[in-house]
Amino acid sequence: MIGELWRRLWYALNRSRFERELRDEMAAHRAMKGESGPRFGNELRLREEAADQWGWTWLERLQQDVRFGARLLRRSPAFAGTAIAVLALGIGMNLAAFQVFDAVALSPLPVRSPEQLVHITSRTRHGHSTSFSYPEFAFYRANARSLSSAFALVYGSIDLDGAAATDAEFVNAAYFTDLGVAPLLGRVFDPGDERPGADPVVLLDEAVWRKRFGADAAIVGRAIGVNGHPFTVVGIVPTAFTAFQGRPAAWIPVTQHGTAFSRGTLLAEWSSKGAVRFYARLRDGVSAGAAQAELGALAAALHRERPADTQDGEWLDVRGAGTYLSLDEANTVALALVSALVLLVLVTACMNLGVLVLARTIGRHREFGLRLSVGASRARILRQLFTEHLMLGLLGGAAGCAVAAIAARAFAVTTALPAGIAPHLTWRSSVVAAVLAVASSLLFGLTPALQAVRPSVSRRLRLRSVLVTVQVAAAGVLLIVSGLLVRGVLHVARVPLGFEYMQTLVADPDLSAHGTKGAEAEAYWRRVEARLRQAPDIVDVALTTLPPFGNRMAIDAERTLYYGVTPSYFNTLRIPLLRGRLFQDGEKGVAIVSDALAKRKWPDADPLGQKYGDDIVVGVAGSAHTVRVGEQASSECYHLITADEMPMAVMVVRTAGPPTRVAATVAAIVKAEGVGLAPAIIPLSDALQDKLDEPRQAALVVSALGATALALAVIGLGGLVAYTVSQRTREIGIRIALGARPADVVADIARQFRAPILWGAIGGSVLAAGAGTILSNELFGVSQFDPVAHGGALLLFAIVAAAAAAPSLRRALRVDPMKALRHE
Amino acid sequence: MLALRVLQSGPLHGYAIAQRIHALSSDQLQVEEGSLYPALQRILVKGWAKAEWGTSETNRRVRFYRLTPAGKKQLETEMGEYQRVNAAILTVLRTA
């Protein structure tokens, strides 16, 4: 078998020599045979049939097809250019999406042996938590045999050398050496940094070092302030380092947490759940399953030992963390939706090109007829067409790689992907590029090929209608969904949210991180409140446990948010009290509910005096979705803040003028009343912008896809109308000569596109509404049937399509009847 | 198969193979060039024979085909197969 393969290859490589030999041999045969006997037959044909046995005929035909196809493409550069551009957009967008997915979810992290890294989370029958208390973590680290190392990541908001609210990460000293990270300058942490009594040290992120410290190499070895305490900078961590999610500006050994937060007791406190994210490296040869079994047994043992501090029936979930993003149930749905939207661009491109190629193929019917009549088989013609389509597909794919590089880069910049996982061309995405190229050439080539071998006018029109319908529907979905997302973002920015946020500040000194307890925190807040009330330009202040536009939530089974607030909360945020009264100081067992909650709970009865949970309702306030912005279904329940809740509270401050003007005053007061505090002072309008970042990015990305689809539709529909008009030039000329009005002619041409465009628009609208249902959380209360988004998107499409068709229509109407008649 | 069989007695060139088959079959079988040369190329590709250039009895440069061991084995297989089928056909013809 192998020998035969070699011989065939040998024949292919020395083809001309073997052909010469065959010719000589046959010539000798003919000579010996002489003129007697039957004729030798067509020598060339005999030779070709003999050479067929070498098994390379297909390659030769392919060469012929490629040469022929290339000649055709060169002869019509406009068509070739359009086709390649259309494919490049379609394939490029998809390839870019895949490259991002590849970089984020498939490519291993740029650290040592990423396949051994795992993320450990806690699960019970009731829920799922991604965080642990530090003593819990320390217990697992000390006892788990299946883990070669364990990393605690503790987030902290610090004052870094005067810059308040800087993100810092407290890590184990072994973190960087274990992940194999080399410092840009200086050194990374070593075990000595974790010893008791070690000097406080800090590592800076390269970006922060460049921006804040002017890339000054002399900073290494110098002390900078962390919450006002001197910490020595020992090194700079390069931007390219990317491990687990979240990018802090500085890293500090977790053992120094108590130094940074002067009275923080994080390391010893069992109750400080939510502090530690738990990552680990599996020992060589240990599977995640084995580690999970061992950690489960440890969790049970820990619960027996400390039943008060742990949960019954808790087990630990161990999942691979070797990529930046690991797929779970939540993001798989989003991912599938995004893939579907991106694939729609490719579908639009292919349908588009299908129409162009169909028109072109029909124009070639004479060529095919001629070939068939001189003996070409249908299969041979199909192969010829397929080769031509594949050439277009591959050229488009190559151009698509360039488009993808630009699009993926733009995406990475827009969404601020970490530098270490920048999307680029990997072997995986090369395979995907090739598959996309081949698949799209099959998709757009299918109908033209069908038409080429068995021409039928009625089917041709039907096919074209289908192509136009699908294309309009796909472009419609993209435009409408982007319209919905944009409307959602605008909606939040314009529509009153039920509370005042343009002139409001939030002051968050993060008391719990500093180890401030209930009564002490209460006293602190009283002092701050008294001083703020005397400061100029401050209208009112209040405390709340759930910061507006924050990520903190406390919800019950009915998805009602629980707020602990001071009585002045409603006045500060300008939330109207609709019925009943406000809280009185020191009151217990009473609640104020939002209007929406009251209407839902007691649609027919008077809410006042009813019981919600254990509390008696004393007041009804206007609905104000401060946390789940724009989510109509959410409702609020307020109670008077307790001393226990004081450490986690934030202060909301309403200002008389622009909030930035008093920010410094507020910061000074909040800082002065506590020890070593690094308060974050954030204008609520900024917090809202942050909150809108993600939906805005989503709107931007989908709008880019929508714009691409729109551009494709312009090329496709414009080309199609131009083609139709050129086919009917004679007819139009005669009609005009006979007195038809221009409007009639236009209406006649438009008629054949009316049905497919209408159906496409309806299909697009329905599919977009379906996508909108999945996206409802990103829409901020805008309905998935929002008439403005649907109508606007379709109107935009109609205008653009009409504009694309206009030049060729105008040309048609200017046709000189005499010239048109002489056309052929 | 016929080509392989006539090559068993020694190397021959294309024309001679056709002649030999013609003669041995008492002028009953006429091998067309259209089937002889594809068959010979197939034999070469499969490795059942090797070709070498030589001079014919009439002093022409011709290509001689020489059976390889693999070719001999192939011939045996094909002969066996042919005889089995032939015997089966004969049985049917005699008894039916």
Interface residues (C-beta under 8 A of the other chain):
Chain A: G3 E4 R7 R8 Y11 E21 L22 D24 E25 M26 A28 H29 A31 M32 K33 P38 F40 G41 L46 R47 E49 A50 A51 D52 Q53 W54 G55
Chain B: H13 G14 Y15 A18 Q30 E32 E33 G34 Y37 P38 L40 Q41 R42 L44 V45 K46 G47 W53 S56 T58 R60 R61 V62 R63
